[in-house]
Every structure is written in C-alpha cells, then in structure tokens.
Amino acid sequence: MSHEEGLRCGVAYLRTPTEQLQTIEQGSKTLICISFTKLNIHLLLERVFPNFFWIFIDCYSTASKCYKETPQIP
C-alpha cells in the first residue's frame, strides 16, 4: 500500500473544562479513519470540532492495525 493509499487515523477525546481527557461514548475510544490526502485534514477537524482533543497517527495498512497502534491516554 502506497503512502497515498494509507489511512490517517485519529482518536477523538472530549476536552473537559478542567482539561482532563475523557473519551467519547462512555469511556471507549472513538477511532476516526479518513482517506489519506495531501491536505491537512487534521487541522481542519481541530478547527471545526474545537471541543475535541485529537490524536492522529498515520497508518498505511488496515484500520484494525491502526486501532492497535493508537496511543493510550491515561
């Protein structure tokens, strides 16, 4: 799979007023995968959804592998 065919994956966490990070959907991570493009999609998402804390990783295989490689937040 080439770089252009990869996935850009992100985990969205709700940003609380105390800056604690709490996951969406009652404690579960929400993995959002979008087709990789040359645009900085993650910057657009951060502007459109400012109440979410986004972690992005580039994953050039399947979404399931991408999910396993997602960083953990305490």
N, C-alpha and C positions, 0 to 999 in steps of 0.2 A: 504494500500500500504506500503510495507516494505521500509526500508532505501535504499536497493539495487535497488528497482524498481522506485525510485524517479527520478526527473529531476534536473540537475544542470543547472540553467538558468543564463544568463548574458546579460547585456546591453552593446553594443559596442558604444563608442563615439569617434569621431575623435579627436586626440590630435593636437592642432594647435601650431605653433611656439611660440605664446605668452602664451601658457599653458591654454588658455581659452578652455572650453569644448564645442564643437559644435556637435550636433547629426548628425548622418548619415541620408541620404535620406531626405534632405531638412527640417531638424528640427524635424523629427519624430524619436522616439526611435526604435532601432533595437533589438528585443529580440531574443537571440540565446539560444535554449534549446538543450542540448545533454544528452544522456542517462547517468545516474549516474554510474560511475565505481569507483573502488578503486584507480585509477590513478589520479594524479593531473593534469587533463586536462587543467584547467585554467592557470597553469604555462606554459604549452606548448603553448597555444594560445597567451599568453603575449609575448613569445619569437618569435613566428612565425609572429605575427602581432604587432610589437612594436609601430606603429603609432596610435594604438587604445587604449583608456582608457577603461578598463573592470571593470564592477561591477558584482560580482557574488552573487547570493543568492541560497540557497538550497530550493527546493520546492518539497514536496512529495505528490503532487496531480496533478491537470491538469495544462497545460501550461497557460490557461486563468487566473487561480488563481495566478500563478507565475507572470504573467504580472502585475496584480493589486498590488502585493506586492513589485514590483521593486522600489527601492529608487529613488527619484526625484533629479535631479541636476539642480541648478538654471542656 
